[in-house]
Amino acid sequence: MDSNSTLWTSGPHPQSTYTEAVTVAPTIFPRIGYNILSYLMFINTLLSVFNNGIVITVMLRNPSLLQPMNVFILSLAVSDLMIGLCGSLVVTITNYQGSFFIGHAACVFQGFAVNYFGLVSLCTLTLLAYERYNIVCNPKAGLKMNMRRSVIGLFLVWVFCLFWAVTPLFGWSSYGPEGVQTSCSLAWEERSWSNYSYLILYTLLCFIFPVTVIIYCYSKVLTSMNKLNKSVELQGGRSSQKENDHAISMVLAMIIAFFVCWMPYTALSVVVVVDPELYIPPLVATMPMYFAKTSPVYNPIIYFLSNKQFRDATLELLSCGRYFPRTPALVSIHMHSMNSTRVTPLSRNVKMNSKVLPV
C-alpha cells in the first residue's frame, strides 16, 4: 500500500517510524475536498484574527472599557485569537498540502492549543454568564464585582482549563491526528479505559456543566428583566420592550453559537464512549473540531452588536477617527439592569469613569 493510501495507526512503533509516518501523513480524502477545507479554514482564520484583533485593540485604546466585566471579554478575545492562530491557521496550511506534514510535535502542540484555548473561551463565557446573573438577580453579590474579583475568576478559569489540556500529555487520553488527517485533537478514536474516563469527565465538567450554568443564568436574567419592565409600566414609566427584545436576541445568539460550536465536539466523545465499536468516517470525525474552530468568529460579532459604546469605539477605529456617534447612548431598562453604574456616550474624549457591560 503506497503512502497515499496508508492510514495512520494507533499501535506502538519505534519513534523514528512514528515520526516518519506523521511527517508523510497519507492523503485519504479527495484532493478537491482538502482544497475546500483549506479555503474555508482560510476564511475562518482571517475573520477570527481580524475580529478578535479589533476587540483587543479597541479595549487597549479605550481604558474606560477595561472595567471588571469587560475584562472577561478581553480574555475571551485573547483565547479566541489563539484558537485562530494555533488552530485555524495550521489547518489551513495542512489542508492545502493534503496532509499533516509538519510532524508529530506540531500535531501534539496543535491539539493541546486548540483544546486549551477552546476550553478557556467556553469557561470564560460561563463565568461571564454567572457574573451577569449576579448583577441582575443577586445585587449583593453584584455589588462586590471589582477588578480583583474578575482577575481571580479568570486566573481560576485558565488554571482549570490548563489541567484538562495538560493531562493528555501525561497519558490520561492523548493528542493525535483525527479524521482526514490534516488536524490534530484529543484521540477520540483511541479505545482504552483511560481515554473513556477522560472523555466522560471532560464531557460532564467541560460541557454539560458550563451549558447548564449558561442556560440557567441567562434564563434568570431575562426573567428578571421582564419583571422589571412590567413593574416600570405599572408605575407609568416608559416601556422598554424594544430593549428587552434586543437583549433576548443577543442571549439567544450567544447560546445558539455556543451549541453550534461545541455540541458536535461533545456528541462525538459521547458516541465513542457509548459504542466503542462504531465506525466513524474520517470526515465525520473531523467536522466537530472544525465547528469548534469557528467559535472565535461569532463572539466578537455578538459583542459588537450588543454593546453600543464598544460598537462606537470600533467604528471610530475602523474609520480612522472619522466616525462620530449620531445619538447619545441612552440609559435603557435592560442596560441599567445589566450594569450597576450609569452609561455615558462614547466620544473622542471618553470619560475615564464610565462603565459599560455587554448584554
Backbone torsions as a table, in degrees:
resi	resn	phi	psi	omega
1	MET	NA	129.3	-174.1
2	ASP	-81.9	176.2	-174.9
3	SER	-69.1	-12.1	179.2
4	ASN	-90.8	-1.2	-179.3
5	SER	-131.9	-3.9	-178.4
6	THR	-80.3	125.1	179.3
7	LEU	-81.3	152.4	171.4
8	TRP	-67.4	140.4	178.4
9	THR	-111.1	155.8	-179.1
10	SER	-100.0	-1.1	-179.4
11	GLY	-73.8	165.9	-179.3
12	PRO	-71.7	141.9	174.1
13	HIS	-155.7	162.3	-177.8
14	PRO	-57.8	153.6	-176.5
15	GLN	-58.0	-44.1	-177.6
16	SER	-63.9	-41.9	179.5
17	THR	-64.6	-41.7	-177.7
18	TYR	-65.1	-43.7	-179.8
19	THR	-62.2	-41.2	179.2
20	GLU	-64.9	-39.4	-178.9
21	ALA	-63.0	-39.5	179.9
22	VAL	-70.6	-38.5	-176.0
23	THR	-66.2	-38.3	179.8
24	VAL	-109.0	46.2	-177.5
25	ALA	-52.3	146.4	-170.5
26	PRO	-76.5	160.4	170.7
27	THR	-99.6	107.8	-177.1
28	ILE	-115.8	13.4	-175.7
29	PHE	-134.0	145.9	179.6
30	PRO	-56.2	144.8	-178.3
31	ARG	-54.5	-40.8	179.8
32	ILE	-64.4	-32.4	178.1
33	GLY	-65.3	-43.8	176.8
34	TYR	-63.4	-38.5	179.0
35	ASN	-63.4	-41.7	179.2
36	ILE	-64.2	-46.1	179.0
37	LEU	-61.1	-40.6	179.5
38	SER	-63.5	-43.1	179.4
39	TYR	-63.3	-46.1	-179.5
40	LEU	-62.8	-41.6	179.3
41	MET	-70.4	-29.3	175.8
42	PHE	-64.6	-45.9	176.9
43	ILE	-62.2	-43.5	179.9
44	ASN	-61.8	-40.1	179.1
45	THR	-63.9	-47.0	179.4
46	LEU	-58.0	-47.4	-178.1
47	LEU	-66.9	-39.9	-179.3
48	SER	-63.6	-48.7	-178.1
49	VAL	-67.4	-44.0	-178.9
50	PHE	-65.0	-51.3	-176.1
51	ASN	-61.0	-48.1	-177.6
52	ASN	-75.6	-30.1	173.9
53	GLY	-63.0	-38.2	176.8
54	ILE	-63.5	-44.4	179.8
55	VAL	-59.5	-47.3	-178.7
56	ILE	-63.9	-44.2	-179.3
57	THR	-63.2	-45.1	-179.9
58	VAL	-62.6	-42.5	179.3
59	MET	-60.9	-46.4	-175.9
60	LEU	-73.0	-29.0	178.7
61	ARG	-78.2	-19.9	-178.0
62	ASN	-122.1	88.3	-178.0
63	PRO	-55.8	-27.3	-179.7
64	SER	-64.2	-22.1	178.4
65	LEU	-80.7	-16.7	-178.1
66	LEU	-82.9	68.2	177.7
67	GLN	-102.7	167.7	-174.2
68	PRO	-49.7	-46.0	-178.7
69	MET	-73.9	-37.0	-177.1
70	ASN	-71.2	-17.7	174.8
71	VAL	-61.8	-31.5	176.2
72	PHE	-62.3	-40.3	179.4
73	ILE	-65.8	-38.7	177.3
74	LEU	-63.0	-44.8	177.6
75	SER	-61.6	-41.3	178.9
76	LEU	-62.6	-41.4	179.5
77	ALA	-65.1	-38.7	179.2
78	VAL	-64.7	-47.7	-179.3
79	SER	-65.6	-39.0	178.3
80	ASP	-66.4	-37.8	177.0
81	LEU	-61.9	-40.2	179.8
82	MET	-68.5	-32.5	174.8
83	ILE	-62.4	-43.0	179.8
84	GLY	-63.6	-41.9	-176.8
85	LEU	-76.7	-42.2	-175.9
86	CYS	-88.7	-20.9	-177.3
87	GLY	-108.5	-69.3	-173.7
88	SER	-62.8	-41.4	-178.9
89	LEU	-63.8	-44.7	179.6
90	VAL	-63.4	-43.0	-178.3
91	VAL	-67.3	-33.4	175.5
92	THR	-58.6	-45.6	-177.4
93	ILE	-69.2	-44.9	-177.2
94	THR	-68.7	-35.4	176.2
95	ASN	-69.0	-34.6	176.6
96	TYR	-62.7	-37.1	178.2
97	GLN	-77.4	-29.7	-179.0
98	GLY	93.1	6.6	178.2
99	SER	-163.9	162.5	176.4
100	PHE	-86.2	83.6	-168.1
101	PHE	-89.0	-0.3	-172.0
102	ILE	-96.9	7.9	169.4
103	GLY	103.4	165.1	-175.8
104	HIS	-66.6	-42.0	-179.4
105	ALA	-60.9	-41.2	178.1
106	ALA	-66.4	-35.1	178.1
107	CYS	-63.2	-47.3	179.1
108	VAL	-64.0	-41.6	179.7
109	PHE	-62.3	-44.3	-179.5
110	GLN	-64.3	-43.0	177.7
111	GLY	-60.9	-43.7	178.5
112	PHE	-62.7	-47.8	-175.1
113	ALA	-63.5	-46.3	-178.6
114	VAL	-66.2	-41.1	178.0
115	ASN	-63.0	-46.8	-176.5
116	TYR	-65.9	-55.5	-176.1
117	PHE	-70.5	-29.2	174.4
118	GLY	-64.9	-43.4	177.6
119	LEU	-65.1	-37.9	178.3
120	VAL	-61.4	-44.3	178.5
121	SER	-61.4	-45.9	-178.7
122	LEU	-62.9	-45.9	-179.0
123	CYS	-71.9	-30.2	175.7
124	THR	-66.2	-41.2	175.4
125	LEU	-60.4	-37.7	178.5
126	THR	-67.0	-44.6	178.3
127	LEU	-63.4	-38.1	178.4
128	LEU	-63.7	-43.2	178.2
129	ALA	-62.9	-40.5	-179.5
130	TYR	-64.8	-42.8	-179.5
131	GLU	-70.1	-34.8	174.5
132	ARG	-63.4	-39.6	177.0
133	TYR	-61.1	-43.0	179.6
134	ASN	-61.8	-43.2	-177.6
135	ILE	-64.0	-40.7	-175.4
136	VAL	-86.8	-44.1	-170.0
137	CYS	-105.1	-14.1	-178.7
138	ASN	-136.2	71.6	-172.4
139	PRO	-52.4	-36.3	-179.0
140	LYS	-61.1	-43.3	177.6
141	ALA	-71.0	-36.5	-179.8
142	GLY	-63.7	-34.0	-180.0
143	LEU	-67.9	-20.2	179.6
144	LYS	-83.5	-1.8	-177.7
145	MET	-66.9	122.9	177.6
146	ASN	-150.6	175.8	-175.7
147	MET	-62.7	-38.2	-179.2
148	ARG	-62.0	-44.9	179.8
149	ARG	-63.8	-39.9	179.1
150	SER	-63.8	-44.9	-178.7
151	VAL	-64.5	-41.6	178.3
152	ILE	-63.4	-43.1	178.7
153	GLY	-60.4	-44.1	179.0
154	LEU	-67.3	-37.6	177.8
155	PHE	-60.6	-44.4	179.0
156	LEU	-64.2	-38.4	178.5
157	VAL	-62.7	-47.9	-178.2
158	TRP	-65.5	-35.6	178.3
159	VAL	-71.4	-44.1	178.6
160	PHE	-57.5	-46.4	-179.4
161	CYS	-68.6	-34.0	178.4
162	LEU	-62.3	-38.1	178.1
163	PHE	-58.2	-47.9	-177.4
164	TRP	-72.0	-22.9	178.3
165	ALA	-85.2	-29.5	-175.7
166	VAL	-84.0	-36.5	-173.7
167	THR	-55.7	-35.5	175.7
168	PRO	-63.4	-22.7	177.1
169	LEU	-70.9	-18.0	-177.7
170	PHE	-111.5	17.1	171.2
171	GLY	107.2	-12.7	175.8
172	TRP	-88.9	96.6	-165.1
173	SER	69.8	-167.8	-178.4
174	SER	-165.9	170.7	174.8
175	TYR	-110.5	142.2	179.5
176	GLY	-168.3	178.3	-180.0
177	PRO	-65.4	150.1	-178.7
178	GLU	-132.6	158.8	169.6
179	GLY	50.6	-115.9	-176.8
180	VAL	-84.7	12.8	169.2
181	GLN	69.4	24.8	176.1
182	THR	-115.8	6.6	175.7
183	SER	-147.0	162.6	-178.1
184	CYS	-128.6	148.7	178.7
185	SER	-160.1	-162.8	173.7
186	LEU	-59.0	145.8	-176.5
187	ALA	-78.8	74.9	-178.3
188	TRP	-59.4	-33.6	-174.0
189	GLU	-83.4	-4.3	179.6
190	GLU	-70.6	123.0	-177.2
191	ARG	-97.1	88.6	177.9
192	SER	-152.2	154.3	-179.3
193	TRP	-68.0	-29.2	175.8
194	SER	-61.7	-44.1	179.7
195	ASN	-69.5	-40.1	179.6
196	TYR	-61.6	-44.4	-178.8
197	SER	-63.1	-39.1	177.8
198	TYR	-64.2	-46.9	-176.9
199	LEU	-64.2	-37.4	-179.9
200	ILE	-64.9	-50.6	-179.9
201	LEU	-67.3	-37.5	178.2
202	TYR	-59.7	-45.0	-179.5
203	THR	-65.4	-43.5	-177.5
204	LEU	-68.4	-47.5	-172.5
205	LEU	-89.0	-25.7	-175.4
206	CYS	-108.2	-0.5	174.3
207	PHE	-136.7	-57.9	-176.8
208	ILE	-59.9	-46.7	-179.4
209	PHE	-64.4	-49.6	177.2
210	PRO	-59.1	-41.3	179.3
211	VAL	-61.3	-43.6	179.4
212	THR	-61.2	-44.5	-179.7
213	VAL	-63.6	-45.4	-178.6
214	ILE	-61.9	-48.3	-179.0
215	ILE	-64.2	-43.3	-179.8
216	TYR	-63.2	-48.8	-176.1
217	CYS	-63.3	-46.9	-177.8
218	TYR	-70.5	-32.4	176.3
219	SER	-65.8	-39.1	177.1
220	LYS	-67.5	-39.5	179.0
221	VAL	-61.6	-47.2	-179.1
222	LEU	-65.9	-38.3	177.4
223	THR	-62.6	-44.3	179.3
224	SER	-64.3	-38.8	178.7
225	MET	-64.7	-40.6	177.8
226	ASN	-64.4	-41.1	178.1
227	LYS	-63.4	-41.9	179.6
228	LEU	-63.9	-40.4	179.8
229	ASN	-63.4	-44.2	179.1
230	LYS	-65.1	-38.4	179.0
231	SER	-62.9	-41.3	178.9
232	VAL	-65.6	-41.0	179.2
233	GLU	-63.3	-41.1	179.7
234	LEU	-63.8	-28.4	179.8
235	GLN	-90.1	9.2	176.9
236	GLY	86.2	10.6	-179.5
237	GLY	-81.0	174.7	-178.6
238	ARG	-75.9	132.6	177.0
239	SER	-67.9	141.1	178.7
240	SER	-121.8	39.8	-178.1
241	GLN	-61.3	-34.8	179.3
242	LYS	-63.0	-42.8	179.1
243	GLU	-66.1	-39.5	178.7
244	ASN	-64.3	-41.8	178.1
245	ASP	-61.7	-38.6	177.8
246	HIS	-63.5	-44.3	179.9
247	ALA	-63.0	-42.0	179.6
248	ILE	-62.6	-41.5	180.0
249	SER	-61.9	-42.5	-179.5
250	MET	-66.0	-41.6	179.6
251	VAL	-64.5	-44.8	178.5
252	LEU	-62.4	-38.3	178.1
253	ALA	-62.5	-42.4	178.8
254	MET	-61.3	-45.9	-177.1
255	ILE	-68.0	-42.6	179.7
256	ILE	-64.0	-44.5	178.5
257	ALA	-61.4	-40.5	178.0
258	PHE	-57.4	-48.3	-177.3
259	PHE	-70.0	-39.5	179.8
260	VAL	-60.1	-39.6	-176.3
261	CYS	-77.1	-40.0	-167.9
262	TRP	-110.1	-17.9	-180.0
263	MET	-62.4	-46.4	178.2
264	PRO	-59.9	-38.7	179.7
265	TYR	-59.3	-44.5	-179.0
266	THR	-74.8	-39.1	-178.6
267	ALA	-60.3	-38.3	179.8
268	LEU	-63.0	-42.8	-179.8
269	SER	-64.9	-37.5	179.3
270	VAL	-66.4	-43.9	-179.2
271	VAL	-61.9	-42.1	-179.4
272	VAL	-62.5	-39.6	-179.4
273	VAL	-72.8	-41.8	-176.8
274	VAL	-69.5	-42.3	-177.5
275	ASP	-130.4	83.4	-176.6
276	PRO	-61.2	-23.8	-176.2
277	GLU	-88.5	-5.4	-176.7
278	LEU	-68.0	131.8	177.0
279	TYR	-84.3	128.2	179.5
280	ILE	-112.6	116.9	179.5
281	PRO	-57.0	146.9	-176.9
282	PRO	-53.0	-44.2	-178.4
283	LEU	-65.4	-39.9	178.1
284	VAL	-64.6	-39.3	179.4
285	ALA	-68.3	-24.6	-178.0
286	THR	-83.8	-36.6	-169.4
287	MET	-58.7	-38.9	-179.5
288	PRO	-54.9	-43.2	179.2
289	MET	-68.0	-31.4	178.2
290	TYR	-69.8	-38.6	174.9
291	PHE	-62.8	-42.5	180.0
292	ALA	-62.2	-32.9	-178.9
293	LYS	-72.8	-11.3	177.6
294	THR	-84.9	-11.6	-176.9
295	SER	-59.0	-35.7	179.4
296	PRO	-63.5	-17.2	179.8
297	VAL	-78.2	-39.9	-172.1
298	TYR	-74.7	-44.3	-170.2
299	ASN	-57.5	-47.3	178.7
300	PRO	-63.0	-34.8	179.8
301	ILE	-65.4	-43.9	178.7
302	ILE	-62.8	-42.1	179.4
303	TYR	-65.6	-39.6	178.3
304	PHE	-60.7	-41.9	-177.5
305	LEU	-75.4	-25.6	-172.5
306	SER	-93.1	-17.7	-173.1
307	ASN	-123.4	109.2	-175.5
308	LYS	-64.6	-41.4	-177.7
309	GLN	-65.5	-42.2	176.4
310	PHE	-65.2	-39.5	179.2
311	ARG	-62.0	-43.2	178.7
312	ASP	-63.9	-41.5	179.3
313	ALA	-65.0	-37.1	178.8
314	THR	-66.8	-46.1	179.9
315	LEU	-64.3	-35.0	177.0
316	GLU	-64.6	-41.3	179.0
317	LEU	-65.9	-47.2	-176.7
318	LEU	-67.6	-27.8	179.8
319	SER	-92.3	7.6	-179.5
320	CYS	58.4	39.0	175.1
321	GLY	88.3	2.5	-177.6
322	ARG	-85.0	-15.7	-177.4
323	TYR	-86.7	136.1	173.5
324	PHE	-129.4	135.4	177.6
325	PRO	-56.7	134.3	-178.8
326	ARG	-74.0	-38.2	-178.8
327	THR	-132.7	151.2	177.2
328	PRO	-67.8	151.5	178.2
329	ALA	-77.6	111.3	-178.3
330	LEU	-82.7	149.5	177.1
331	VAL	-78.6	117.3	179.1
332	SER	-107.5	167.3	-177.8
333	ILE	-58.0	-47.3	-174.1
334	HIS	-71.4	-35.7	178.8
335	MET	-71.2	-36.7	179.8
336	HIS	-66.4	-36.2	179.9
337	SER	-72.3	-27.4	179.5
338	MET	-85.3	-13.5	178.4
339	ASN	-120.6	151.6	175.5
340	SER	-102.0	5.9	-178.0
341	THR	-134.1	171.2	-178.4
342	ARG	-75.8	140.4	177.0
343	VAL	-95.7	128.4	178.7
344	THR	-111.8	149.3	179.9
345	PRO	-66.8	146.7	177.7
346	LEU	-81.9	132.8	173.6
347	SER	-133.1	-179.9	180.0
348	ARG	-64.5	-25.0	175.5
349	ASN	-113.0	65.6	-175.4
350	VAL	-64.3	140.4	-176.2
351	LYS	-72.4	142.1	-176.4
352	MET	-72.0	-20.7	-175.8
353	ASN	-97.7	6.3	178.8
354	SER	-76.8	145.4	-178.9
355	LYS	-130.1	131.5	-177.7
356	VAL	-130.8	135.2	176.1
357	LEU	-122.2	139.0	178.1
358	PRO	-69.8	156.3	178.8
359	VAL	-65.3	NA	NA
